[in-house]
Amino acid sequence: MLTTLMVAAALVLPQTPAPRAPVDPDPYIRLEDVVVDARRLEDAAEEFVNEVAAPVRRRGMARWHRGVCVGVANLQPEIAQYLVDRVSDVARELGLTAGQPSCAPTILIIATTDADAFAEDFVAMRPVLFRPGGSGMDRGGAALDRFMNSGQVVRWWNVSQPTDSDTGQSVVRMPGQCNLSCSPMSGNSSSVFEFAPNTPVRSVSRLSAQYRQDLKRTFVIVDVDRLGDVTLAQLSDYIAMVALAQIDPDADTRRFDTILNLFDDPTAVAGLSGWDTAYLEGLYGATWARISQNSQVHAISDNIAREYRGAQEADPVEGED
């Protein structure tokens, strides 16, 4: 049982960020610098999106549809509440709702002292939570093996669902699902149409589809013994980034100023950067019903550029009334 693995209940993370030495921005592409210099903002945005996004193969990018409920296990109450509050605040900034303390977690953050062993035991205990069996709901068995054995300080696993945007119902068949009288005990002959979801098609297009990809649950496992000098504020922002979007755990983000570089150099990033905030706002602000992942990358990149330029233009110029 999960309760037998709750060995980190008394662990405390540093709550006050330690003073950080000035960081030379040259190794990173900062969003602010991209706007200032001659580099085309859309190109840089598209490069960042392509690097960090990790949608399910042959599916669109997923996002939370209405709201999230954040839960934390194996940490002291005040530490857990800080994590819940910060991730929930970021979600609200994106236009989502955040559940009350009694809600059933859709984002579950678990602290442990041996993340590889815990992840393996957790998956073995409830494998259907990680691979529900519906087409296009997770990144597959190989990715799950990497999740269990990655050795990462923080690891995450997203489950998404192809959803009919009109009805909110799943458009993929789940194991055991049946729409009509397909039980052998009924005496009726069964057909494939009785087991598959029935989704009326309102239009036919090569550019768009009537379904969306909804995030359904996210697990985040934190190896507290390996956090080092990472502060609670930094950790909270990192978790917010990987819990609210499908982020590639193998992304090479060294050339960007992003919270995803936290465990490479904790002194180089204080929290969500301009790129991180722009990416999340672009993901949740973009309007699409597109089949092609490339089209969605363009949509997010364009939204990043548009929103960021709009914010820059809205700021008063220094020295002007």
Residue pairs with C-beta under 8 A, 6 or more apart in sequence:
1 125
2 73
2 122
2 125
5 74
5 112
5 118
5 121
5 122
6 73
6 74
7 74
7 112
7 113
8 74
8 75
8 111
8 112
8 113
8 224
9 74
9 75
9 76
10 76
11 74
11 75
11 76
11 79
11 111
11 113
11 224
12 76
12 79
13 75
13 79
13 224
13 227
13 230
13 231
13 232
13 235
14 229
14 230
14 231
14 232
15 79
15 82
15 231
15 232
16 231
17 231
17 233
17 234
17 270
18 229
18 231
20 267
20 270
21 267
23 267
23 268
25 33
25 257
27 254
27 255
28 255
28 256
28 257
28 261
28 268
29 44
29 255
29 256
29 257
29 275
30 257
30 273
30 274
30 275
31 44
31 257
31 273
31 274
31 275
31 278
31 308
32 274
34 41
34 44
35 41
35 308
35 309
35 312
41 304
41 305
41 308
41 309
42 301
42 302
42 305
45 278
45 282
45 300
45 301
45 302
45 304
45 305
46 297
46 298
46 301
48 253
48 256
48 258
48 275
48 279
48 304
49 279
49 282
49 297
49 300
49 301
49 304
50 297
51 248
51 251
51 252
51 253
51 256
52 245
52 247
52 248
52 251
52 253
52 258
52 260
52 279
53 61
53 245
53 246
53 247
53 248
53 297
53 300
54 139
54 246
54 247
54 248
54 249
54 251
55 61
55 62
55 213
55 246
55 293
55 296
56 62
56 136
56 137
56 138
56 139
56 160
56 213
56 246
57 136
57 139
57 140
58 136
59 136
59 160
59 162
59 213
59 293
60 209
60 212
60 213
60 288
60 290
60 291
60 293
60 296
61 213
61 245
61 246
61 283
61 293
61 296
61 300
62 158
62 160
62 213
62 214
62 215
62 246
63 213
63 214
63 215
63 244
63 245
63 283
63 284
64 91
64 96
64 106
64 214
64 215
64 244
65 163
65 212
65 214
65 215
66 96
66 97
67 91
67 96
67 97
67 98
67 99
68 87
68 88
68 91
68 96
68 97
68 98
68 99
68 106
68 107
68 243
68 244
69 98
69 99
69 103
69 104
69 105
69 106
69 107
70 83
70 84
70 87
70 88
70 91
70 98
70 99
70 105
70 106
70 107
70 109
70 243
71 84
71 105
71 107
71 108
71 109
72 79
72 80
72 81
72 83
72 84
72 108
72 109
72 110
72 111
73 80
73 108
73 109
73 110
73 111
74 110
74 111
74 112
75 83
75 111
79 232
82 232
82 236
83 109
83 232
83 235
83 236
83 239
86 233
86 236
86 237
86 240
87 107
87 109
87 236
87 239
87 240
87 243
87 244
88 98
89 98
90 237
90 240
90 244
90 272
90 280
91 97
91 98
91 240
91 244
92 98
94 244
94 280
94 281
94 284
95 284
96 284
99 105
99 106
106 215
106 216
106 217
106 218
107 217
107 218
107 220
107 243
108 217
108 218
108 219
108 220
109 220
109 222
109 239
109 243
110 118
110 122
110 219
110 220
110 221
110 222
111 222
111 224
112 118
112 221
112 222
112 223
112 224
113 223
113 224
113 225
114 223
114 225
115 151
115 152
115 153
115 155
115 221
115 222
115 223
115 226
116 148
116 149
116 150
116 151
118 221
119 147
119 148
119 149
119 155
119 221
120 148
120 149
122 219
122 221
123 130
123 144
123 147
123 148
129 159
129 217
129 219
130 138
130 144
130 147
130 157
130 159
130 219
131 137
131 138
131 141
131 144
132 138
132 159
132 174
132 175
133 174
133 175
134 161
134 162
134 170
134 172
134 173
134 174
134 175
135 162
135 172
135 173
136 160
136 162
136 172
136 213
137 159
137 160
137 161
137 162
137 172
137 216
138 144
138 157
138 158
138 159
138 160
139 158
144 157
146 249
146 250
147 155
147 156
147 157
147 249
150 249
152 223
152 249
152 263
153 222
153 223
153 226
153 227
153 230
153 263
154 220
154 221
154 222
154 223
154 235
154 238
154 239
154 242
154 263
155 220
155 221
155 249
156 218
156 219
156 220
156 221
156 242
156 243
156 247
156 249
157 218
157 219
158 215
158 217
158 218
158 246
159 215
159 216
159 217
159 218
160 213
160 214
160 215
160 216
160 246
161 170
161 172
161 213
161 214
161 216
162 170
162 171
162 172
162 211
162 212
162 213
163 169
163 170
163 171
163 211
163 212
163 213
163 214
164 170
164 171
164 199
164 210
164 211
165 210
165 211
165 212
165 289
166 202
166 210
169 197
169 199
170 197
171 197
171 199
171 211
172 197
173 195
173 196
173 197
177 195
177 197
178 194
178 195
179 193
179 194
179 195
179 196
179 197
179 198
180 188
180 194
181 188
181 194
182 188
182 190
182 194
182 195
184 190
199 210
199 211
201 210
202 210
203 210
206 291
207 290
207 291
207 292
207 295
208 288
208 289
208 290
208 291
209 289
209 290
209 291
210 289
211 289
212 289
215 246
218 242
218 243
220 239
220 242
220 243
222 235
222 239
227 235
228 266
229 266
229 267
230 262
230 263
230 266
231 266
233 270
233 271
234 259
234 262
234 266
234 269
234 270
234 271
235 262
237 259
237 271
237 272
237 276
238 259
238 260
238 262
240 272
241 247
241 259
241 260
241 272
241 276
241 280
244 280
245 279
245 280
245 283
247 260
251 260
253 260
253 261
254 261
254 264
256 273
256 275
257 269
257 273
257 274
257 275
258 269
258 273
258 275
258 276
259 269
259 271
259 272
259 273
259 276
260 276
261 268
261 269
262 269
272 280
274 308
278 304
278 307
278 308
279 300
279 304
281 303
281 304
281 307
282 300
282 301
282 303
282 304
282 307
283 300
285 303
285 307
286 296
286 299
286 300
286 302
286 303
287 299
288 295
288 296
288 299
290 296
290 299
